[in-house]
């Protein structure tokens, strides 16, 4: 039953919950509502979920590497102490799971003949070296999970069919221009947990990408990186060292649905900065050093969730969240968190939350969950 479980898990992996770096298979619990399905992301006709079982004849189903579990074109070889990619992998394999082994290198012919591979899981190995042609045979690969390894650079020559790349918790310090060249189908990159600084992103590093989701959390960013894809619907930069949001920082991201900036050192958000985000629905600014509610929230007509807990906010004005007058805000708030701030809550006027669905949507009090 374990391989069947792997198949179900894989289908859910394209959902991504922000703000918590978790174990690989924990992504199956995610509920990111905006993540596209693969068909929408790639523009292909048959890329939603695993390939149609009838599209590939299981000619080699009897082949299975020693110690692995093979079923329904899923080859599971995790936690076997492997030092290299096993041979004897059936050419009709669609999911190859090699996580939690001791693989240190991906060689030129490691994936030779695996032209039907849809997902490759290499999480939690010791990979530090990848041959420039290692991924060449993987013409249909859509999901590459290579987190928790020893990589110091983005792997070269990634398959043009790739839709999702998870490469967090490595040792990557630089994202050079052209490294994502030709990846027109890519819609999700998770690259948090790398020692990336703002200077590590070369101009044009994301050129050509039409990403839906990007996460660069738990890095060393001191500001919002420049020239990220304008197509982004979700941007997560939590657990960095960002100190301020300046006017031009969000200028190009008018399609953002969710912005995650929690667990930074933000003291100031320049007036007008949020006006460039007309479609924003969820804003995470918790665990920062803000002394006031950011200006411009009432003008965000679709905003529904605002996390402001664990800051230094001392006052909440009657018009900080809701616009004056009636019929201006199209979506009511269903979540505002203000707990663990030095606010004298008894001084906050009830009318402050006139555009909130109900009182249970407001979290007050100087306490921590």
MOTA-V495194 format. One record per backbone hydrogen bond with DSSP energy under -0.5 kcal/mol. NH is the residue of the N-H (numbers start at 0). CO is the residue of the C=O. If there is no record, write none. Layout:
nh:NH co:CO
nh:NH co:CO
This chain:
nh:4 co:0
nh:5 co:1
nh:6 co:2
nh:7 co:3
nh:8 co:4
nh:9 co:5
nh:10 co:6
nh:11 co:7
nh:11 co:8
nh:12 co:8
nh:12 co:9
nh:14 co:11
nh:19 co:16
nh:21 co:19
nh:25 co:22
nh:26 co:23
nh:27 co:24
nh:28 co:25
nh:29 co:26
nh:32 co:30
nh:34 co:31
nh:40 co:36
nh:41 co:37
nh:42 co:38
nh:48 co:46
nh:54 co:51
nh:55 co:52
nh:57 co:55
nh:58 co:56
nh:60 co:57
nh:62 co:59
nh:67 co:64
nh:68 co:75
nh:70 co:73
nh:73 co:70
nh:74 co:72
nh:74 co:94
nh:75 co:68
nh:75 co:73
nh:76 co:74
nh:76 co:96
nh:78 co:98
nh:80 co:99
nh:89 co:87
nh:92 co:89
nh:93 co:72
nh:94 co:72
nh:95 co:118
nh:96 co:74
nh:96 co:94
nh:97 co:95
nh:97 co:120
nh:99 co:122
nh:101 co:81
nh:103 co:82
nh:105 co:128
nh:106 co:104
nh:109 co:106
nh:111 co:108
nh:113 co:110
nh:114 co:112
nh:115 co:90
nh:116 co:113
nh:117 co:93
nh:118 co:93
nh:119 co:142
nh:120 co:95
nh:121 co:119
nh:121 co:144
nh:123 co:146
nh:124 co:147
nh:125 co:102
nh:127 co:103
nh:128 co:103
nh:130 co:105
nh:133 co:130
nh:135 co:132
nh:137 co:134
nh:138 co:136
nh:140 co:137
nh:141 co:117
nh:142 co:117
nh:143 co:163
nh:144 co:119
nh:144 co:142
nh:145 co:143
nh:145 co:165
nh:147 co:167
nh:148 co:168
nh:149 co:126
nh:161 co:158
nh:162 co:141
nh:163 co:141
nh:164 co:187
nh:165 co:143
nh:166 co:164
nh:166 co:189
nh:168 co:191
nh:170 co:150
nh:172 co:151
nh:174 co:199
nh:175 co:173
nh:177 co:203
nh:178 co:175
nh:180 co:177
nh:182 co:179
nh:183 co:181
nh:184 co:159
nh:185 co:182
nh:186 co:162
nh:187 co:162
nh:188 co:212
nh:189 co:164
nh:190 co:188
nh:190 co:214
nh:192 co:216
nh:195 co:193
nh:196 co:172
nh:199 co:196
nh:200 co:197
nh:201 co:174
nh:201 co:199
nh:204 co:201
nh:206 co:203
nh:208 co:205
nh:209 co:185
nh:211 co:186
nh:212 co:186
nh:213 co:233
nh:214 co:188
nh:215 co:235
nh:217 co:237
nh:218 co:238
nh:219 co:195
nh:231 co:228
nh:232 co:211
nh:233 co:211
nh:234 co:257
nh:235 co:213
nh:236 co:234
nh:236 co:259
nh:238 co:261
nh:239 co:262
nh:240 co:220
nh:242 co:221
nh:244 co:267
nh:245 co:243
nh:248 co:245
nh:249 co:245
nh:249 co:246
nh:250 co:247
nh:252 co:249
nh:255 co:252
nh:256 co:232
nh:257 co:232
nh:258 co:281
nh:259 co:234
nh:260 co:258
nh:260 co:283
nh:262 co:285
nh:263 co:286
nh:264 co:241
nh:266 co:242
nh:267 co:242
nh:269 co:244
nh:272 co:269
nh:274 co:271
nh:275 co:272
nh:276 co:273
nh:278 co:253
nh:279 co:276
nh:280 co:256
nh:281 co:256
nh:282 co:304
nh:283 co:258
nh:284 co:282
nh:284 co:306
nh:286 co:308
nh:287 co:309
nh:288 co:265
nh:290 co:266
nh:292 co:314
nh:296 co:293
nh:298 co:295
nh:299 co:296
nh:300 co:298
nh:302 co:299
nh:303 co:280
nh:304 co:280
nh:305 co:334
nh:306 co:282
nh:307 co:305
nh:307 co:336
nh:309 co:338
nh:311 co:289
nh:313 co:290
nh:319 co:316
nh:330 co:300
nh:332 co:354
nh:333 co:303
nh:334 co:303
nh:335 co:360
nh:336 co:305
nh:337 co:335
nh:337 co:362
nh:339 co:364
nh:342 co:340
nh:343 co:313
nh:344 co:342
nh:346 co:343
nh:347 co:344
nh:351 co:348
nh:352 co:349
nh:353 co:350
nh:355 co:352
nh:356 co:332
nh:360 co:357
nh:361 co:358
nh:362 co:335
nh:363 co:361
nh:366 co:364
